[in-house]
Amino acid sequence: MNPTNRENIWPGRRVAIVQKQHQGTGELTQGMVADILTNSPNHPRGIKVRLESGEIGRVQVIYES
C-alpha cells in the first residue's frame, strides 16, 4: 500500500505515522485513523491524519487489516 495516496487511507485503518517533532529521528507512532487532514488525492511526504489517540502526523506505513 502506498501511504502517499489518499485513496488507501480511511477512518479505522491501522497505520504508522511520523509526527512533526520526530521527522528527524523517523520515530513512528502506530494507531487507528480518526480523521484524514490532507485534502489532495496524494502527497509526496505522506497523507496527514489524526489518530484516534489525537496524535497528528504523516502516514508512513499502512497495515493490512
C-alpha positions as CSV (number, residue, x, y, z in Angstrom):
1,M,0.0,0.0,0.0
2,N,1.2,3.4,-0.9
3,P,1.0,5.9,2.1
4,T,1.2,8.9,-0.3
5,N,-2.2,8.1,-1.9
6,R,-5.3,9.3,0.0
7,E,-7.5,6.5,-1.5
8,N,-5.5,3.9,0.5
9,I,-6.4,5.5,3.9
10,W,-9.7,5.7,5.6
11,P,-11.0,6.1,9.2
12,G,-10.5,3.0,11.2
13,R,-7.4,1.9,9.2
14,R,-4.4,0.9,11.2
15,V,-1.3,2.9,10.2
16,A,2.0,4.2,11.5
17,I,2.7,7.9,11.3
18,V,5.7,10.2,11.8
19,Q,4.9,13.2,13.9
20,K,6.4,16.6,13.1
21,Q,8.7,16.6,16.1
22,H,10.0,13.1,15.2
23,Q,10.7,13.7,11.5
24,G,14.5,14.0,12.2
25,T,14.6,10.6,14.0
26,G,11.9,8.9,12.0
27,E,10.2,7.6,15.1
28,L,6.8,6.1,14.2
29,T,3.6,6.1,16.2
30,Q,1.0,3.4,15.5
31,G,-2.7,3.8,15.7
32,M,-6.1,3.9,14.0
33,V,-7.0,6.7,11.7
34,A,-9.8,9.0,13.1
35,D,-9.6,11.9,10.5
36,I,-7.8,12.5,7.2
37,L,-6.4,16.0,7.2
38,T,-4.9,16.1,3.7
39,N,-7.5,17.2,1.1
40,S,-5.4,16.4,-2.1
41,P,-5.5,12.9,-3.6
42,N,-1.8,12.4,-2.9
43,H,1.1,14.0,-1.1
44,P,4.8,13.2,-1.6
45,R,5.7,13.0,2.1
46,G,2.6,11.1,3.2
47,I,-1.1,11.8,3.9
48,K,-1.6,13.8,7.1
49,V,-4.0,12.2,9.5
50,R,-5.3,12.4,13.1
51,L,-5.2,9.2,15.0
52,E,-7.9,8.1,17.5
53,S,-5.4,8.9,20.2
54,G,-5.3,12.6,19.0
55,E,-1.8,12.5,17.6
56,I,-1.3,14.1,14.2
57,G,1.3,13.1,11.6
58,R,2.0,11.8,8.1
59,V,1.3,8.2,7.2
60,Q,4.5,6.2,6.6
61,V,3.1,2.6,6.9
62,I,-0.3,1.2,6.1
63,Y,-1.0,-2.2,7.9
64,E,-3.2,-4.8,6.2
65,S,-6.4,-5.5,8.1
